[in-house]
């Protein structure tokens, strides 16, 4: 199944509209190209509906939030819903400020999402309406571990049931769940946390995978998460003593570009609960 998810992205080359984080917008565009999709970045209210209509999927990321783009997110999201296009939400830093939290909750209330992807703190904030997120990093107390994995899986399934979206919680152990099943994924490398934007890139790539595989949103989202984690492993294996996080970022994009469906199947490390 994972093999088909990747192959469909390469075959269909979905055009993805991104209203995303200014810090990582270039990397998001490059990861979409690398995985076989195509990006458009547009966030002005006067064109977002038109751009959404010519794209196949929408990625909304609140990483560099401002009042101008909040309305653009709502306009684009509502139009994507009308067109039955997949929509991904990345609630970056939800819980860190009143604006971020209220905006994420408003988006959740007014739009229908195919996938919601964030760290455990961000997702808990959406589920509870409040949170203690510190910046854009998961709280230490909220990290997913083997000891609390069953609890977090149950939480993700319940939140998926409530929202109708696939819930992707990323961290040391990734969880991708709908109301019935959860992929528990152990791909990735700790050095990925030293790069700004791996999560933003993953959300953009998730939009591409779900758009290219509209009948299998759970499996498509899981495949995207696995591909990103495995790319982190492959990229790290290339590093020399002279390389740092900048080189590592480029190697991750290279790994996505060069990844085949056979490599993804071979490198995937997950279980379904």
GIGIQUI-V102379 format. One record per run of one state. SS is the DSSP state (H for helix, E for strand, C for the rest). FROM is the first residue (numbers start at 1). TO is the last residue. If there is no record, write none. Layout:
{{SS,FROM,TO} {SS,FROM,TO}}
This chain:
{{C,1,1} {H,2,12} {C,13,14} {E,15,19} {C,20,24} {H,25,35} {C,36,37} {E,38,41} {C,42,47} {H,48,54} {C,55,56} {E,57,61} {C,62,66} {H,67,82} {C,83,85} {E,86,90} {C,91,97} {H,98,110} {C,111,114} {E,115,118} {C,119,119} {H,120,128} {C,129,133} {E,134,134} {C,135,136} {E,137,137} {C,138,139} {H,140,142} {C,143,148} {H,149,163} {C,164,165} {E,166,169} {C,170,173} {E,174,177} {C,178,181} {E,182,185} {C,186,189} {H,190,194} {C,195,197} {H,198,212} {C,213,216} {H,217,238} {C,239,244} {H,245,258} {C,259,260} {H,261,267} {C,268,269} {E,270,272} {C,273,273}}
